[in-house]
Amino acid sequence: MAIKFQYNKTSLGELDKQLKMRTKALPTIKSKESALRVEVKKAKDTAADYEQQLEALVHQYDYMVALWGEFDSDLLRIKDVEINISKIAGVRIPVLREIVFEEKRYDLFSSPIWIADGVALLKKLARLRLEYEFFQHKTELLDHARKKTTQKVNLYEKVQIPGYEDAIRKIKRFLEDEENLSKSSQKIVKTRHSQSGEEVAAS
């Protein structure tokens, strides 16, 4: 990215202001990137943990697979999922608060004895599955924010800050050269005046 500037004090002041702003913001952006990196890892680990719990629970009840054919799929459904929004390093994250189930009444005496366990198991599985989905989504949101923050850090650190520093150096050098030329030309004019004064005096 080429920094646009003019060789004057106004441009120098503007560039200096922009440089100071970015230099001051860089540590904050870096710490945000670092915090997001930690949060992404935590969210990934938690999602993996829920996935393992889910698989373990499914395997734990492998013996019931044959019985699921007798299970009435209308007995249980998810009516609502309540969520909260929390902020992590400035990123809005949905957090699972509550799962509202709707249970159909069934006759305890005529139904197989394991139906109550089946309903409880499905609730557990639904909870774990949703927690897993939420943490997967949280990972994606945080990782997207981390990538954008990393890009900003790189833009400031590798492009803009060196660009502004280089432009400021060029303007300062130009202004110094201009000042030196002005002083030199003043000296020449002064010398000529004094020389012409001496010549007048001599004649």
Secondary structure, DSSP 4 states (H G I P E B T S, - for coil): -PPP--SSHHHHHHHHHHHHHHHHHHHHHHHHHHHHHHHHHHHHHHHHHHHHHHHHHHHHTGGGGGGGGGS-TTSEEEEEEEEEEEEETTEEEEEEEEEEEEE----TTTS-TTHHHHHHHHHHHHHHHHHHHHHHHHHHHHHHHHHHHHHHHHIIIIIIHHHHHHHHHHHHHHHHHHHHHHHHHHHHHHHHHHHHHHHHHH-
